[in-house]
Amino acid sequence: MENNPPPLKGIRVADFCWVYAGPYTGMLLGCLGAEVIKVEGHRRTDLLRHSVMWPLADPAPTPVPPNEGMAYNSLNMSKKSLTLDLSKPEGVAVAKKLVAISDIVTDNMRAGSMARMGMGYDELRKIKSDIIVLSLSSRGQGGPQKDYAGYATIHQAIGGGAYINGYPDGAPCHTMGDVDLMNSNTAAFAIVAALYHRERTGEGQFIDCSQVQGVTSLIGELMLGYEMNGQIPERMGNAHPQYAPHNVYKCWGVDRWLALEVHSDEEFVLLARVIGQPGLAEDARFANMAARKKNEAELDRIIEEWTRERDRDWMADEFCQAGLAAAPSRNGEDIYADPHLRERGAFVTVDHPDWGNLELVGNPWKMSGEEVQLQRAPLLGEHNDYVLRELLGLSDAEIADLREQDIIM
């Protein structure tokens, strides 16, 4: 295999992001080889630094130190940390020096926040004419709702994703942070496209990325369906408009489930054989897709009578070997134990000063050439000296003055 450098080697990102979508965008760029410098105030840090994803068994809430948040450590690997108080002009001045030696600037603040600090795109391209700036705001930089705040649940609701997610007799449902991470992929793709454009033309870009519109882009076929036939798609649980069976079935054990779907009459014949009821394929209620869809509730009952008495993983293997689409619905413990992910090297172990060894989800892709070895997320202000002294060329006296003014920690 040819040993090529990572595609973004030599690219520097000034990352002014926090919470989920923005930080993961930067991490994806780091997975491609970019040097990503996370900029945050030491008195107003990324919220994820103090976030845990499970309830602590304490009588009262326990403060989480700024380097121990699990979400932070998962979404900020392979970055460097610079603390700057951007509410003060001295901090903004240092940030602009960083922009001058960077290729990309990212933020996911409210629309206009960077401009109010004197760091809008028009100002930044005066510093570096070919700078690429991405703003990953809630509803974009323009329009009557541009100043509204938003998190994943809001984005999914406004974008239309929540309305179609849930059961027919229930309320719209949201799926939390996965919306942020899908928007991160969109943002990282847009940045890579802008880099390609800059390489060809020498021009920078301002990328106005709306997280709400990012959600809407994921339900394009439903929007198109409404545009063409005037029908509003409604919630249908795990069912499908056409295919049956198409559901998640209870298995033996506590909270164990199997996802299963059939797309043709031939596949249904195989399913009937696997569950030991070949006669179902000849039953008039289930003989073709239209009949199965009409009698879906009864078909689901028959299938679940079989699945709920059997081991989930054994059934998934039986169905897959028969050529059907089936998979266990896995929790976190299952995912860490998955032999397929283990063999693919899906997890990376990092040595954290406070937590010790942390096993985290690594690169979401495999590429030929030189692999990017992910490093632990940076401690707060860990790379202040590197950025200020080595990259920006500030003197000891200048750094000491910034610290004295509480611009840096």
VEXZA-425390 format. One record per residue (C-alpha): x, y, z; residue in one letter. Coordinates in steps of 0.25 Angstrom, whole numbers. Layout:
east;north;up;code
X;Y;Z;a $
...
END
This chain:
east;north;up;code
0;0;0;m $
6;14;-4;e $
9;22;8;n $
3;35;5;n $
1;46;16;p $
-12;49;21;p $
-20;58;11;p $
-21;70;21;l $
-7;70;26;k $
-2;84;26;g $
-16;90;28;i $
-18;98;41;r $
-32;100;47;v $
-35;111;57;a $
-47;104;64;d $
-56;114;72;f $
-67;103;74;c $
-73;97;86;w $
-84;86;90;v $
-86;76;79;y $
-87;79;65;a $
-76;89;64;g $
-65;81;72;p $
-68;68;64;y $
-66;76;51;t $
-52;80;55;g $
-49;66;60;m $
-53;60;46;l $
-43;70;40;l $
-33;65;50;g $
-36;51;46;c $
-32;55;32;l $
-19;61;37;g $
-22;76;39;a $
-16;83;51;e $
-28;87;59;v $
-26;98;70;i $
-38;98;80;k $
-40;113;85;v $
-49;115;97;e $
-49;124;109;g $
-44;118;122;h $
-56;124;130;r $
-66;120;119;r $
-62;107;114;t $
-68;97;105;d $
-80;92;112;l $
-76;77;109;l $
-64;79;118;r $
-73;77;130;h $
-83;67;124;s $
-84;52;127;v $
-94;43;119;m $
-98;35;131;w $
-105;38;145;p $
-94;39;156;l $
-98;31;169;a $
-96;43;178;d $
-106;49;188;p $
-104;63;181;a $
-98;67;167;p $
-83;65;167;t $
-76;76;159;p $
-68;70;147;v $
-54;76;145;p $
-52;83;132;p $
-43;71;126;n $
-52;60;130;e $
-65;62;122;g $
-67;49;114;m $
-74;56;103;a $
-63;66;102;y $
-52;55;102;n $
-60;47;91;s $
-62;59;81;l $
-49;67;82;n $
-38;56;80;m $
-25;61;73;s $
-27;75;76;k $
-19;86;83;k $
-24;95;93;s $
-23;110;94;l $
-30;118;105;t $
-34;133;101;l $
-44;142;107;d $
-51;147;94;l $
-59;157;102;s $
-47;166;103;k $
-40;173;91;p $
-27;167;95;e $
-32;153;94;g $
-38;156;80;v $
-25;162;75;a $
-18;149;79;v $
-29;141;72;a $
-27;149;59;k $
-12;146;59;k $
-16;131;60;l $
-26;134;48;v $
-14;140;40;a $
-7;127;40;i $
-19;117;39;s $
-26;112;27;d $
-40;110;33;i $
-48;117;44;v $
-60;110;50;t $
-71;114;60;d $
-85;109;64;n $
-89;121;72;m $
-102;128;69;r $
-102;136;56;a $
-94;149;56;g $
-87;145;69;s $
-73;145;62;m $
-76;158;55;a $
-80;165;68;r $
-66;161;73;m $
-60;167;61;g $
-57;154;55;m $
-67;153;44;g $
-64;148;30;y $
-62;162;25;d $
-52;165;35;e $
-44;151;35;l $
-42;152;20;r $
-35;165;22;k $
-25;158;30;i $
-24;146;21;k $
-31;147;7;s $
-32;133;4;d $
-38;129;18;i $
-49;118;19;i $
-59;122;29;v $
-70;112;34;l $
-82;117;43;s $
-90;105;47;l $
-102;113;54;s $
-116;108;57;s $
-123;115;46;r $
-113;121;37;g $
-108;135;36;q $
-120;141;29;g $
-135;141;31;g $
-145;146;42;p $
-140;134;52;q $
-125;136;50;k $
-124;141;64;d $
-131;129;71;y $
-123;119;79;a $
-124;104;77;g $
-119;90;81;y $
-121;77;74;a $
-135;75;79;t $
-139;89;73;i $
-132;86;60;h $
-139;73;58;q $
-153;79;62;a $
-152;91;53;i $
-145;83;42;g $
-156;73;41;g $
-149;60;46;g $
-156;59;59;a $
-170;60;53;y $
-168;47;45;i $
-160;40;56;n $
-169;32;66;g $
-181;23;67;y $
-194;26;60;p $
-202;28;73;d $
-191;36;80;g $
-184;49;79;a $
-173;54;70;p $
-159;48;76;c $
-145;53;75;h $
-132;45;75;t $
-123;55;83;m $
-108;57;79;g $
-108;49;66;d $
-114;61;59;v $
-102;69;63;d $
-92;59;58;l $
-99;57;45;m $
-98;72;43;n $
-83;71;46;s $
-82;62;35;n $
-89;72;26;t $
-80;83;31;a $
-67;76;29;a $
-71;72;15;f $
-74;86;12;a $
-60;90;17;i $
-53;80;9;v $
-60;85;-4;a $
-56;99;0;a $
-42;95;1;l $
-42;88;-13;y $
-48;101;-18;h $
-37;109;-12;r $
-27;100;-18;e $
-32;102;-32;r $
-36;117;-31;t $
-28;123;-19;g $
-41;128;-14;e $
-46;126;1;g $
-61;124;5;q $
-71;127;15;f $
-79;115;18;i $
-93;118;24;d $
-98;105;30;c $
-111;104;36;s $
-113;92;45;q $
-128;93;43;v $
-126;92;28;q $
-117;80;31;g $
-128;72;37;v $
-138;76;26;t $
-127;71;16;s $
-128;57;22;l $
-143;55;19;i $
-143;60;4;g $
-151;48;-1;e $
-162;52;9;l $
-162;67;5;m $
-162;62;-10;l $
-174;53;-7;g $
-182;65;-1;y $
-178;74;-13;e $
-183;63;-23;m $
-195;58;-17;n $
-199;67;-6;g $
-198;56;5;q $
-192;59;18;i $
-184;47;23;p $
-188;42;37;e $
-181;34;48;r $
-181;19;46;m $
-172;14;57;g $
-162;4;51;n $
-172;0;39;a $
-169;4;24;h $
-179;9;14;p $
-177;-3;5;q $
-169;-14;11;y $
-174;-24;22;a $
-169;-30;31;p $
-161;-18;34;h $
-160;-16;49;n $
-152;-18;62;v $
-156;-30;70;y $
-154;-34;84;k $
-144;-45;87;c $
-142;-55;99;w $
-136;-47;111;g $
-137;-33;116;v $
-139;-22;106;d $
-133;-30;95;r $
-138;-27;81;w $
-135;-31;66;l $
-137;-22;54;a $
-143;-30;42;l $
-148;-26;28;e $
-152;-33;16;v $
-152;-27;2;h $
-158;-38;-7;s $
-166;-50;-8;d $
-154;-58;-10;e $
-148;-53;3;e $
-161;-56;10;f $
-160;-71;6;v $
-146;-71;13;l $
-151;-64;25;l $
-163;-74;27;a $
-153;-86;26;r $
-143;-80;36;v $
-155;-78;46;i $
-159;-92;43;g $
-173;-88;37;q $
-170;-90;22;p $
-186;-91;20;g $
-186;-76;23;l $
-181;-73;9;a $
-193;-80;3;e $
-203;-74;13;d $
-212;-64;5;a $
-210;-54;16;r $
-195;-53;13;f $
-194;-58;-1;a $
-189;-45;-7;n $
-184;-32;-2;m $
-198;-25;-3;a $
-204;-36;5;a $
-193;-36;16;r $
-195;-21;17;k $
-210;-22;19;k $
-208;-33;29;n $
-195;-27;36;e $
-200;-27;50;a $
-203;-42;50;e $
-190;-45;42;l $
-182;-37;53;d $
-189;-45;64;r $
-186;-58;58;i $
-171;-54;56;i $
-170;-48;70;e $
-176;-61;76;e $
-163;-68;70;w $
-153;-57;73;t $
-156;-55;87;r $
-153;-69;91;e $
-139;-69;84;r $
-125;-62;86;d $
-124;-49;78;r $
-110;-51;73;d $
-113;-65;69;w $
-125;-61;61;m $
-117;-50;54;a $
-107;-59;50;d $
-117;-69;45;e $
-125;-59;37;f $
-112;-53;31;c $
-107;-67;27;q $
-120;-69;20;a $
-118;-56;12;g $
-127;-47;19;l $
-126;-33;25;a $
-125;-35;40;a $
-117;-29;52;a $
-118;-28;67;p $
-122;-14;73;s $
-109;-12;81;r $
-107;-4;94;n $
-93;2;97;g $
-88;-11;104;e $
-92;-19;91;d $
-84;-9;82;i $
-71;-9;91;y $
-72;-25;90;a $
-75;-26;75;d $
-64;-35;69;p $
-66;-28;55;h $
-63;-14;61;l $
-52;-20;69;r $
-45;-26;56;e $
-47;-13;49;r $
-40;-5;59;g $
-52;4;62;a $
-48;8;76;f $
-35;15;80;v $
-29;15;94;t $
-24;28;99;v $
-16;31;112;d $
-23;42;120;h $
-16;49;131;p $
-29;48;140;d $
-36;36;135;w $
-25;27;131;g $
-27;18;119;n $
-40;22;111;l $
-45;14;100;e $
-53;23;90;l $
-59;22;76;v $
-48;25;66;g $
-48;29;52;n $
-61;27;45;p $
-54;22;32;w $
-41;15;27;k $
-32;21;16;m $
-21;16;9;s $
-7;23;12;g $
-3;28;25;e $
-12;26;37;e $
-15;38;46;v $
-13;33;60;q $
-23;39;69;l $
-18;46;82;q $
-26;49;94;r $
-34;62;95;a $
-26;73;100;p $
-26;78;115;l $
-31;92;116;l $
-20;102;112;g $
-10;91;110;e $
-4;97;97;h $
-4;111;101;n $
11;112;100;d $
12;105;87;y $
2;114;80;v $
6;127;86;l $
21;125;86;r $
24;115;75;e $
13;119;65;l $
10;133;68;l $
24;137;72;g $
20;145;85;l $
31;148;95;s $
31;143;110;d $
27;157;114;a $
15;158;105;e $
10;144;109;i $
12;148;124;a $
4;161;121;d $
-7;153;115;l $
-7;144;127;r $
-7;156;136;e $
-19;162;129;q $
-26;148;131;d $
-27;147;115;i $
-21;133;116;i $
-20;124;128;m $
END
